[in-house]
């Protein structure tokens, strides 16, 4: 990878004619058709066997619609695909993400550690479905309903990183206190989100710290930071703002961000203090 990767999201959720069918969707669809024909099944017969409509099966085979995990598992069983469809599911899910985010998602999937500072919102890996949906519905220009559902499915699928075993990923999240006051989706949704954050702190591989608002100046005031380390011990830093993701891999530059993050951890409340603060905030809603 080069030193910098930038993607813009000027038309999030909308694909041009040449991007109408992501390669992963097309490849998956061709495999479904191959296995279906080998099994001597029509599209209608497969649809009946897995509990989908013939139109849905046709759309998946033509790469016009991404398969969800439940479709994949049912098709694996009926078509005796031997894991060929299952192994493609992560690629199908990633293709649902906004174009600007896909390069980062590939690196994230290879990570053994992920440290982040988020000043504005609860990060996607920790979002409840209702919180994530409210953010997608607030996007401007507005996203089509199908795009919202695709992005939502992909965002929730990414959260499997929290429970991945081989390799296990170590997470550190530093959230700005102000982000936890932002009532995304309303007070009920925010209350559920705060409760979910407390659940996540019980995972041994997850640490959540809150940066208190009373600390007026600190080393993260310039914006969001995500630090990744892969299985090969390669380190990256990602910075996102207004639909532009900048991924840096230069060793000296990345090292500075890791030092900065270390300072942020020392400036934030520790995990126990943070948990008590989140609990108090939830009780005040």
Backbone bond lengths (Angstrom), bond angles and torsions (degrees), N, CA, C in turn:
res aa  C-N    CA-C-N  psi(-1)  N-CA   C-N-CA  omega(-1)  CA-C   N-CA-C  phi
1 X - - - 1.460 - - 1.518 109.49 -
2 X 1.327 116.82 143.30 1.443 120.97 177.46 1.506 111.04 -73.94
3 X 1.302 114.91 -177.26 1.458 117.50 -175.16 1.521 112.54 -70.99
4 X 1.320 117.44 -29.60 1.454 119.63 -175.16 1.515 109.97 -139.11
5 X 1.317 115.08 137.24 1.456 120.75 172.23 1.506 107.25 -127.42
6 X 1.339 116.80 125.62 1.450 120.64 179.29 1.515 108.90 -126.94
7 X 1.318 115.42 137.08 1.454 121.93 174.71 1.515 107.65 -131.62
8 X 1.323 117.22 138.95 1.445 120.25 177.62 1.520 109.59 -105.61
9 X 1.325 115.08 151.11 1.455 121.66 -175.70 1.518 109.64 -120.44
10 X 1.302 117.14 53.98 1.456 119.74 -178.91 1.505 113.01 -72.67
11 X 1.336 117.37 -21.84 1.454 120.49 -179.30 1.514 109.64 -132.94
12 X 1.321 116.40 53.17 1.454 120.77 -177.87 1.514 110.58 -56.79
13 X 1.338 115.39 133.28 1.441 120.13 177.83 1.508 113.91 83.98
14 X 1.339 118.10 -3.77 1.449 121.32 179.12 1.517 108.60 -121.19
15 X 1.317 116.34 128.89 1.459 120.68 -178.04 1.516 109.25 -111.62
16 X 1.325 115.47 138.74 1.445 119.96 175.16 1.506 110.10 -72.32
17 X 1.357 117.72 171.58 1.459 121.01 -177.35 1.511 113.60 -55.00
18 X 1.355 117.31 -38.20 1.455 119.68 -177.92 1.519 112.22 -78.60
19 X 1.338 117.22 -8.60 1.460 120.97 -179.82 1.523 110.89 -114.22
20 X 1.344 116.94 12.87 1.460 121.21 -173.70 1.516 112.19 -61.36
21 X 1.316 116.17 -34.88 1.451 120.11 -177.19 1.524 109.58 -124.88
22 X 1.320 117.99 99.07 1.470 120.02 178.47 1.518 110.70 -55.37
23 X 1.321 115.48 145.99 1.464 120.80 -176.74 1.522 112.18 -56.49
24 X 1.326 117.05 -38.66 1.468 120.29 -178.57 1.525 110.92 -64.65
25 X 1.336 117.12 -38.25 1.461 120.18 178.98 1.521 110.53 -67.20
26 X 1.345 116.05 -42.57 1.461 120.11 -179.64 1.522 111.49 -64.95
27 X 1.344 116.48 -44.22 1.466 120.18 -179.62 1.528 110.48 -63.42
28 X 1.316 116.52 -42.13 1.461 120.84 178.84 1.532 109.97 -61.99
29 X 1.329 115.55 -46.22 1.460 120.13 -178.78 1.516 113.10 -61.28
30 X 1.328 116.31 -39.09 1.470 119.82 178.81 1.525 111.24 -64.93
31 X 1.340 115.50 -36.85 1.464 118.61 177.80 1.526 111.29 -66.83
32 X 1.330 116.43 -41.96 1.466 119.62 178.20 1.528 109.71 -58.17
33 X 1.328 116.12 -46.30 1.474 119.60 -179.64 1.524 111.00 -62.86
34 X 1.345 116.68 -42.17 1.468 120.13 179.58 1.525 110.92 -59.95
35 X 1.341 116.65 -49.03 1.463 120.23 -179.23 1.531 111.45 -66.44
36 X 1.332 116.58 -36.45 1.475 119.83 179.71 1.524 110.70 -64.40
37 X 1.345 116.03 -45.34 1.454 119.10 -178.71 1.524 111.45 -68.26
38 X 1.343 116.60 -35.82 1.462 119.41 176.10 1.524 111.29 -63.16
39 X 1.347 115.15 -32.84 1.461 119.60 179.83 1.526 112.18 -81.32
40 X 1.340 116.58 -4.61 1.462 120.62 179.55 1.513 113.40 71.77
41 X 1.333 116.84 30.11 1.463 121.28 -178.59 1.517 111.25 -106.57
42 X 1.327 116.33 143.99 1.456 120.69 169.53 1.521 108.24 -82.00
43 X 1.337 116.53 168.33 1.461 119.50 176.19 1.524 110.68 -60.05
44 X 1.330 116.86 -38.75 1.453 120.24 179.38 1.524 111.40 -65.20
45 X 1.322 116.32 -40.52 1.467 120.08 -179.71 1.524 110.85 -65.28
46 X 1.335 116.48 -41.54 1.461 119.39 177.56 1.520 110.20 -64.98
47 X 1.330 116.43 -43.40 1.460 120.69 179.66 1.525 111.02 -58.06
48 X 1.319 116.71 -44.32 1.468 120.56 179.54 1.532 110.97 -63.84
49 X 1.324 115.97 -38.15 1.466 120.44 -175.22 1.525 112.51 -71.23
50 X 1.342 117.27 -30.84 1.465 119.70 -176.37 1.523 113.22 -107.16
51 X 1.342 117.38 0.10 1.454 120.46 175.60 1.509 115.15 81.43
52 X 1.320 117.60 29.56 1.464 122.32 177.14 1.529 108.87 -121.31
53 X 1.322 116.99 167.00 1.456 120.60 175.52 1.524 109.75 -81.19
54 X 1.340 116.39 158.55 1.457 119.88 177.73 1.525 110.69 -62.43
55 X 1.346 116.65 -34.74 1.467 120.06 179.69 1.520 110.94 -64.30
56 X 1.329 117.31 -37.40 1.459 120.37 178.16 1.525 111.46 -67.33
57 X 1.319 116.62 -42.46 1.465 120.21 177.87 1.527 110.17 -62.36
58 X 1.335 116.78 -44.28 1.468 120.90 179.53 1.527 111.05 -61.67
59 X 1.336 116.07 -41.35 1.469 119.83 -179.62 1.520 111.39 -63.94
60 X 1.338 116.83 -40.15 1.462 120.32 178.16 1.529 110.09 -66.24
61 X 1.318 117.29 -44.59 1.472 120.31 -179.09 1.522 111.69 -62.33
62 X 1.322 117.06 -33.44 1.463 121.04 -179.09 1.523 112.88 -87.29
63 X 1.322 116.94 1.19 1.462 120.39 178.89 1.504 113.87 72.44
64 X 1.331 117.44 16.48 1.465 120.82 -179.86 1.521 112.04 -86.42
65 X 1.324 116.13 -18.85 1.455 120.75 -177.68 1.522 108.88 -139.61
66 X 1.335 117.88 136.21 1.470 119.60 179.61 1.523 111.80 -77.16
67 X 1.297 116.28 143.00 1.463 120.89 175.84 1.517 109.64 -78.44
68 X 1.318 116.54 140.56 1.452 121.26 172.37 1.521 109.05 -90.06
69 X 1.322 115.60 165.89 1.462 120.31 -175.86 1.524 112.12 -59.26
70 X 1.349 117.27 -35.84 1.468 119.59 -179.03 1.528 110.81 -67.57
71 X 1.335 116.74 -35.58 1.469 120.89 175.22 1.518 109.41 -62.97
72 X 1.316 115.77 -46.34 1.464 120.86 -178.11 1.521 111.90 -59.92
73 X 1.314 116.57 -46.56 1.464 119.45 -178.41 1.523 111.37 -64.18
74 X 1.328 116.48 -39.80 1.465 119.59 178.63 1.532 110.95 -67.10
75 X 1.334 116.49 -42.82 1.459 120.31 179.70 1.522 111.33 -66.59
76 X 1.337 116.94 -38.71 1.470 120.82 176.52 1.539 110.48 -56.42
77 X 1.326 115.42 -43.37 1.460 120.13 -176.94 1.536 111.67 -69.57
78 X 1.328 115.98 -48.32 1.466 120.08 -175.60 1.524 111.81 -70.99
79 X 1.325 116.81 -39.59 1.465 120.90 -175.76 1.522 113.29 -91.81
80 X 1.344 116.49 -4.64 1.467 120.89 -178.07 1.533 110.23 50.45
81 X 1.332 114.11 55.13 1.468 120.77 -173.48 1.517 113.39 -79.82
82 X 1.313 118.61 -7.24 1.456 120.88 175.09 1.512 115.29 64.99
83 X 1.333 117.93 25.92 1.466 121.27 177.76 1.514 114.20 91.74
84 X 1.338 118.17 -4.11 1.471 120.95 -177.05 1.525 111.99 -64.05
85 X 1.334 117.38 -36.58 1.462 120.60 178.09 1.521 110.76 -78.16
86 X 1.324 115.94 -39.70 1.469 120.49 -178.49 1.526 111.72 -60.98
87 X 1.323 116.81 -37.87 1.463 119.56 -177.21 1.528 111.60 -69.64
88 X 1.336 117.26 -21.29 1.465 120.64 178.96 1.531 112.86 -87.84
89 X 1.339 117.42 -12.77 1.462 119.98 -174.44 1.537 113.64 -56.79
90 X 1.346 120.11 -42.81 1.473 118.01 177.75 1.522 113.28 -59.83
91 X 1.338 117.47 -36.71 1.468 120.01 178.13 1.524 111.10 -68.49
92 X 1.323 116.53 -38.43 1.463 120.69 176.70 1.520 110.03 -62.68
93 X 1.327 116.65 -43.19 1.467 120.40 179.78 1.523 111.64 -65.28
94 X 1.338 116.99 -41.31 1.468 119.37 -179.30 1.519 111.35 -63.56
95 X 1.329 116.80 -34.03 1.464 119.88 -179.09 1.519 112.13 -68.10
96 X 1.347 117.52 -13.40 1.460 120.87 175.72 1.518 111.74 -78.88
97 X 1.316 116.82 -18.19 1.462 121.14 -178.00 1.524 110.07 -70.90
98 X 1.338 117.32 155.78 1.468 119.68 173.27 1.520 110.25 -54.72
99 X 1.321 116.56 145.64 1.455 120.96 -175.89 1.524 112.09 -55.33
100 X 1.348 116.69 -39.47 1.453 119.63 -175.51 1.524 112.40 -65.39
101 X 1.344 117.28 -18.69 1.452 120.81 -173.08 1.523 113.23 -100.02
102 X 1.325 118.18 -9.71 1.457 120.54 -170.18 1.528 113.38 -68.05
103 X 1.324 118.84 -37.92 1.470 120.57 177.99 1.531 110.62 -61.00
104 X 1.336 115.75 -44.02 1.455 119.73 179.45 1.527 110.97 -64.63
105 X 1.330 117.31 -40.88 1.466 120.82 -178.65 1.528 111.25 -61.33
106 X 1.326 117.46 -34.07 1.468 120.74 176.89 1.521 110.92 -63.88
107 X 1.330 116.47 -44.92 1.462 120.40 177.90 1.521 110.88 -65.84
108 X 1.320 116.20 -41.04 1.455 120.80 -178.91 1.526 110.80 -60.60
109 X 1.335 116.65 -37.14 1.461 121.14 -179.18 1.527 111.89 -66.68
110 X 1.347 117.59 -19.74 1.463 122.02 -179.82 1.525 112.20 -98.51
111 X 1.320 116.93 3.94 1.466 120.22 -171.36 1.522 112.48 -78.54
112 X 1.341 114.20 148.32 1.471 120.71 168.37 1.525 109.82 -109.51
113 X 1.332 116.29 -13.99 1.465 120.12 172.51 1.523 108.50 -146.22
114 X 1.331 114.72 145.54 1.467 121.10 179.75 1.518 107.54 -144.10
115 X 1.334 115.89 114.77 1.454 122.32 179.89 1.524 108.02 -116.06
116 X 1.326 117.40 134.85 1.463 118.63 -178.40 1.523 112.18 -143.34
117 X 1.333 114.46 152.15 1.457 123.07 170.82 1.523 106.20 -121.37
118 X 1.337 116.74 126.10 1.465 121.46 -176.86 1.524 109.54 -126.56
119 X 1.333 117.35 112.23 1.458 120.49 -174.31 1.527 115.51 -88.63
120 X 1.357 117.79 -20.04 1.459 119.73 -169.70 1.524 114.31 -110.85
121 X 1.335 116.52 -36.49 1.461 121.20 -171.95 1.517 110.90 -142.46
122 X 1.319 116.78 163.36 1.453 120.85 168.51 1.533 106.89 -67.00
123 X 1.332 119.89 130.80 1.468 121.20 -177.07 1.526 112.12 -67.23
124 X 1.330 114.91 155.36 1.456 121.31 -174.63 1.510 114.76 -54.12
125 X 1.329 118.05 -36.64 1.457 120.81 -178.45 1.521 112.64 -66.17
126 X 1.328 117.58 -18.18 1.464 121.37 -178.11 1.527 112.74 -112.56
127 X 1.304 118.04 5.67 1.460 121.04 -175.92 1.528 112.01 -80.77
128 X 1.327 115.74 141.14 1.456 120.05 169.00 1.530 108.36 -74.69
129 X 1.319 116.20 164.69 1.467 119.41 179.54 1.525 111.23 -61.37
130 X 1.326 117.06 -41.94 1.465 120.40 -178.10 1.528 111.39 -66.07
131 X 1.319 116.99 -40.59 1.469 121.77 178.74 1.529 109.98 -64.24
132 X 1.339 116.56 -45.90 1.464 120.93 -179.82 1.518 111.18 -63.68
133 X 1.331 116.62 -41.48 1.467 120.02 179.92 1.533 110.72 -63.14
134 X 1.328 116.87 -41.95 1.463 120.26 179.77 1.527 111.11 -60.75
135 X 1.331 117.07 -39.47 1.463 120.01 177.97 1.526 111.42 -65.72
136 X 1.320 117.17 -43.50 1.468 120.78 -179.68 1.524 111.21 -66.07
137 X 1.314 116.65 -36.85 1.463 119.81 179.46 1.525 111.83 -71.29
138 X 1.338 117.10 -20.34 1.467 121.10 179.08 1.524 112.06 -88.11
139 X 1.335 117.41 -3.53 1.462 120.94 -177.33 1.525 110.49 -60.80
140 X 1.322 115.43 143.58 1.464 120.68 174.97 1.518 109.78 -136.31
141 X 1.344 118.17 131.24 1.461 127.75 -0.22 1.523 111.86 -59.99
142 X 1.337 117.20 150.14 1.461 120.45 -175.29 1.524 112.47 -58.32
143 X 1.322 115.60 142.46 1.456 121.49 175.89 1.521 109.41 -87.73
144 X 1.322 115.79 147.68 1.457 119.47 173.32 1.526 108.91 -68.41
145 X 1.320 116.46 154.64 1.461 121.22 -176.52 1.527 111.68 -57.21
146 X 1.328 116.75 -39.99 1.461 120.02 -179.66 1.530 110.90 -63.85
147 X 1.343 116.23 -39.51 1.464 120.35 178.64 1.518 110.66 -66.15
148 X 1.340 117.03 -38.89 1.463 120.09 177.50 1.517 110.12 -60.16
149 X 1.327 116.46 -45.94 1.464 120.19 -178.64 1.529 111.23 -64.36
150 X 1.331 117.14 -39.94 1.463 120.50 179.83 1.524 110.80 -66.00
151 X 1.329 117.30 -46.50 1.465 120.68 -179.98 1.525 110.63 -64.42
152 X 1.334 116.27 -38.35 1.456 120.51 -179.76 1.525 110.43 -65.12
153 X 1.324 116.71 -45.43 1.465 120.87 178.75 1.520 110.96 -59.58
154 X 1.329 115.89 -44.00 1.462 119.96 -178.78 1.519 111.48 -67.62
155 X 1.322 116.97 -39.28 1.470 120.05 -179.95 1.525 110.51 -64.09
156 X 1.311 116.57 -43.66 1.468 119.67 179.51 1.526 111.26 -68.82
157 X 1.338 116.74 -33.72 1.469 119.81 178.37 1.520 110.86 -65.16
158 X 1.343 117.29 -34.27 1.464 120.68 178.07 1.516 111.59 -59.63
159 X 1.322 117.13 -28.04 1.458 120.70 -175.61 1.525 112.77 -67.23
160 X 1.324 117.28 -10.16 1.473 119.95 175.29 1.523 110.90 -63.08
161 X 1.336 117.61 -18.29 1.470 121.24 175.88 1.529 111.12 -59.27
162 X 1.328 116.24 -31.14 1.469 120.08 -177.76 1.526 112.06 -63.84
163 X 1.326 116.20 -28.65 1.468 119.89 -176.24 1.522 112.61 -114.10
164 X 1.332 117.51 8.48 1.467 119.66 -178.46 1.527 110.25 -65.15
165 X 1.329 115.74 139.38 1.461 121.34 -176.44 1.523 113.36 -96.27
166 X 1.311 117.47 -42.56 1.471 120.58 -172.42 1.533 111.75 -125.74
167 X 1.332 118.04 99.55 1.465 124.48 -6.74 1.526 110.70 -85.62
168 X 1.305 115.76 155.92 1.464 121.38 174.06 1.535 108.37 -70.36
169 X 1.325 116.68 140.62 1.463 121.29 179.70 1.531 108.95 -103.37
170 X 1.321 116.37 132.76 1.464 122.13 176.11 1.524 108.35 -93.00
171 X 1.334 116.26 128.14 1.461 121.45 -176.60 1.520 111.47 -117.61
172 X 1.331 114.58 138.97 1.458 121.52 169.01 1.523 106.70 -130.71
173 X 1.322 116.14 122.76 1.467 121.89 178.30 1.523 108.74 -118.18
174 X 1.315 116.10 126.89 1.460 121.10 171.11 1.525 106.67 -113.19
175 X 1.318 116.60 117.91 1.460 122.10 -177.31 1.516 109.76 -112.04
176 X 1.297 116.29 132.59 1.456 120.35 175.72 1.528 109.04 -68.32
177 X 1.317 116.69 135.18 1.463 120.51 -178.10 1.531 111.73 -54.26
178 X 1.331 116.05 -39.25 1.467 119.71 -179.81 1.520 112.87 -59.41
179 X 1.340 116.86 -31.65 1.464 120.57 179.49 1.521 110.81 -65.05
180 X 1.331 116.71 -28.74 1.458 120.78 -178.23 1.526 112.37 -83.50
181 X 1.325 116.89 -8.24 1.468 121.27 174.88 1.529 111.13 -93.70
182 X 1.328 117.68 -15.47 1.467 121.22 -177.33 1.529 108.72 -72.13
183 X 1.317 117.19 113.24 1.470 122.01 -173.09 1.524 111.35 -81.82
184 X 1.311 116.23 65.09 1.467 121.27 177.42 1.521 108.67 -61.92
185 X 1.338 117.08 122.85 1.456 120.93 -179.86 1.513 114.75 79.12
186 X 1.346 118.33 -1.16 1.455 121.24 -179.55 1.525 111.90 103.67
187 X 1.306 116.23 171.66 1.464 120.44 -173.92 1.534 112.74 -68.19
188 X 1.327 117.60 -32.74 1.463 119.32 178.79 1.520 110.58 -65.39
189 X 1.335 115.97 -46.60 1.467 120.92 178.96 1.524 110.18 -63.08
190 X 1.338 116.44 -41.39 1.466 119.35 179.05 1.529 110.44 -64.12
191 X 1.311 117.32 -40.52 1.461 120.22 178.83 1.515 111.64 -61.16
192 X 1.332 116.28 -42.44 1.466 120.57 177.38 1.528 110.31 -64.28
193 X 1.335 115.86 -37.62 1.454 120.06 -179.62 1.524 111.23 -66.31
194 X 1.307 117.21 -43.01 1.464 120.57 178.65 1.526 110.96 -64.01
195 X 1.336 116.33 -39.20 1.467 119.86 177.83 1.528 110.61 -64.14
196 X 1.330 116.10 -38.06 1.458 119.44 179.58 1.527 111.36 -67.74
197 X 1.321 117.04 -36.66 1.464 120.05 176.14 1.522 110.42 -58.34
198 X 1.322 116.54 -41.08 1.465 119.59 178.75 1.521 111.53 -65.85
199 X 1.327 116.87 -36.21 1.464 120.03 175.83 1.527 110.59 -61.89
200 X 1.326 115.58 -41.92 1.469 120.04 -177.52 1.521 111.97 -64.55
201 X 1.316 117.28 -30.30 1.468 119.59 -179.15 1.524 111.96 -67.47
202 X 1.328 117.36 -15.11 1.460 120.39 178.83 1.524 112.59 -80.11
203 X 1.320 116.66 -9.73 1.465 120.12 176.43 1.525 108.79 -76.48
204 X 1.301 117.06 135.31 1.462 120.75 -176.14 1.518 113.06 -68.28
205 X 1.343 117.57 -21.71 1.463 120.62 -178.24 1.529 112.52 -98.13
206 X 1.341 117.05 8.65 1.470 120.47 -176.45 1.523 110.18 -124.12
207 X 1.321 116.10 128.18 1.468 121.66 172.89 1.518 108.39 -122.90
208 X 1.328 115.94 130.19 1.468 121.65 177.71 1.517 108.59 -119.59
209 X 1.332 115.45 125.92 1.462 121.40 176.07 1.523 108.87 -122.43
210 X 1.308 116.13 148.29 1.458 121.67 178.00 1.523 108.96 -110.60
211 X 1.334 115.25 131.95 1.463 120.65 174.01 1.531 107.39 -88.97
212 X 1.342 117.75 112.39 1.470 119.27 -175.11 1.529 111.88 -69.06
213 X 1.318 114.77 143.82 1.460 120.27 179.88 1.518 111.57 -61.33
214 X 1.328 117.20 -29.38 1.468 120.12 -178.18 1.523 112.34 -65.45
215 X 1.350 117.05 -17.89 1.467 118.76 173.56 1.532 106.73 -83.95
216 X 1.306 115.40 89.78 1.464 121.56 -168.77 1.526 113.68 -62.19
217 X 1.327 117.71 -38.16 1.461 120.80 -178.11 1.522 109.18 -128.97
218 X 1.320 115.68 135.26 1.468 120.53 177.46 1.522 108.81 -156.08
219 X 1.317 116.29 179.53 1.462 119.87 -170.31 1.523 114.19 -78.48
220 X 1.344 117.87 3.92 1.454 119.66 178.21 1.508 114.29 -111.61
221 X 1.328 117.93 6.80 1.463 119.93 -173.47 1.530 113.25 -64.25
222 X 1.337 117.76 -15.72 1.462 119.44 -179.57 1.522 113.46 -81.32
223 X 1.350 117.81 -6.13 1.461 117.85 174.55 1.511 114.92 136.05
224 X 1.334 113.45 -178.46 1.464 123.12 -174.96 1.524 111.83 -65.85
225 X 1.336 115.94 146.89 1.476 122.80 179.15 1.520 107.97 -139.94
226 X 1.331 116.98 136.87 1.466 121.90 169.23 1.521 108.27 -128.68
227 X 1.332 117.18 127.13 1.461 122.87 178.54 1.521 108.64 -112.43
228 X 1.325 116.33 131.80 1.456 122.12 -179.46 1.520 110.56 -124.38
229 X 1.317 115.96 143.18 1.458 121.64 170.24 1.525 107.31 -129.05
230 X 1.335 117.54 126.96 1.453 121.98 -175.66 1.532 111.38 -90.45
231 X 1.324 115.27 174.68 1.465 121.18 178.06 1.518 110.76 -56.52
232 X 1.348 116.78 -35.29 1.467 121.14 179.77 1.517 112.37 -80.85
233 X 1.335 117.43 7.94 1.475 124.03 -179.75 1.521 112.23 65.19
234 X 1.320 116.26 27.58 1.466 120.29 171.08 1.519 107.99 -85.94
235 X 1.334 115.76 139.12 1.460 120.21 -175.81 1.528 111.00 -114.93
236 X 1.336 114.82 140.90 1.457 121.98 -179.97 1.519 109.32 -136.45
237 X 1.327 115.01 155.61 1.456 120.73 170.74 1.518 107.19 -125.99
238 X 1.321 116.07 137.86 1.461 122.22 178.73 1.518 109.13 -122.60
239 X 1.320 115.10 134.95 1.465 121.52 178.13 1.522 107.20 -127.26
240 X 1.332 116.62 126.84 1.463 120.79 -178.54 1.515 110.17 -121.98
241 X 1.329 116.06 136.77 1.458 120.89 175.44 1.525 108.75 -153.45
242 X 1.317 116.35 125.70 1.457 122.43 175.42 1.534 112.78 49.57
243 X 1.330 115.55 47.01 1.452 118.94 175.02 1.502 115.67 77.97
244 X 1.326 118.02 14.59 1.465 122.04 175.78 1.523 107.68 -120.51
245 X 1.332 116.13 123.05 1.459 121.45 178.55 1.516 108.82 -108.32
246 X 1.310 116.12 128.46 1.461 122.81 178.79 1.522 107.42 -116.64
247 X 1.336 117.33 115.24 1.459 122.24 -179.40 1.522 108.64 -108.24
248 X 1.321 116.16 124.71 1.467 121.30 -177.72 1.518 109.48 -114.68
249 X 1.335 115.26 142.26 1.465 120.11 179.98 1.530 113.14 -129.87
250 X 1.328 117.51 -2.34 1.466 120.26 178.01 1.535 109.66 -59.79
251 X 1.335 117.19 127.72 1.466 121.13 -171.38 1.518 112.72 -58.31
252 X 1.339 117.69 -47.17 1.462 120.26 -177.95 1.523 111.29 -65.24
253 X 1.323 115.43 -42.63 1.461 120.31 -178.37 1.527 111.02 -65.49
254 X 1.333 115.71 -44.77 1.461 119.94 -179.66 1.523 110.48 -65.08
255 X 1.322 117.03 -37.14 1.461 121.24 179.46 1.525 111.02 -59.08
256 X 1.327 116.79 -39.00 1.463 120.15 179.18 1.524 111.19 -62.42
257 X 1.322 116.24 -38.69 1.466 119.73 179.64 1.525 111.17 -68.57
258 X 1.343 116.89 -37.29 1.462 118.83 177.23 1.524 110.90 -64.45
259 X 1.335 117.05 -38.23 1.463 119.95 175.84 1.524 110.90 -64.83
260 X 1.322 115.62 -40.37 1.459 120.32 179.19 1.524 110.86 -63.16
261 X 1.330 115.22 -39.50 1.466 118.53 -179.68 1.532 111.15 -67.77
262 X 1.317 116.26 -36.66 1.456 119.61 175.91 1.512 111.29 -59.35
263 X 1.325 116.41 -40.00 1.462 120.12 177.10 1.531 110.37 -65.91
264 X 1.326 117.93 -40.12 1.458 121.52 178.68 1.530 111.20 -59.51
265 X 1.319 116.46 -42.21 1.466 119.85 -179.45 1.533 110.81 -62.92
266 X 1.329 115.82 -35.72 1.465 118.76 179.95 1.523 111.67 -74.93
267 X 1.337 117.70 -24.46 1.459 121.44 -178.19 1.527 112.88 -87.22
268 X 1.338 117.18 -23.05 1.462 121.34 -179.27 1.528 110.79 -80.68
269 X 1.331 116.43 165.41 1.460 120.83 172.25 1.524 109.10 -63.69
270 X 1.322 118.25 147.74 1.456 118.75 177.02 1.532 109.78 -71.04
271 X 1.316 117.48 174.18 1.459 120.52 -172.40 1.532 112.49 -62.96
272 X 1.342 117.93 -38.60 1.463 120.54 179.46 1.522 111.17 -67.62
273 X 1.326 116.96 -44.43 1.465 120.71 177.66 1.526 110.63 -63.33
274 X 1.320 116.08 -38.91 1.465 121.03 179.91 1.520 111.03 -64.41
275 X 1.330 116.15 -42.82 1.463 120.60 179.93 1.528 110.40 -61.51
276 X 1.320 116.73 -41.55 1.468 120.07 179.43 1.533 111.01 -66.11
277 X 1.341 116.14 -37.92 1.462 119.71 178.84 1.526 110.88 -65.48
278 X 1.325 117.29 -44.57 1.466 121.10 179.05 1.529 110.63 -62.10
279 X 1.319 116.47 -40.55 1.468 120.71 178.49 1.526 110.24 -63.17
280 X 1.326 117.38 -41.90 1.464 121.22 179.87 1.530 110.33 -66.38
281 X 1.332 117.05 -41.26 1.465 120.53 179.40 1.523 111.04 -62.91
282 X 1.334 116.37 -40.91 1.463 120.40 179.15 1.527 110.68 -64.28
283 X 1.340 116.16 -37.45 1.458 119.72 -179.71 1.517 113.36 -70.36
284 X 1.326 116.85 -21.22 1.463 120.86 -179.13 1.520 113.76 -86.90
285 X 1.323 117.54 -7.54 1.474 120.25 -178.38 1.538 111.34 -71.62
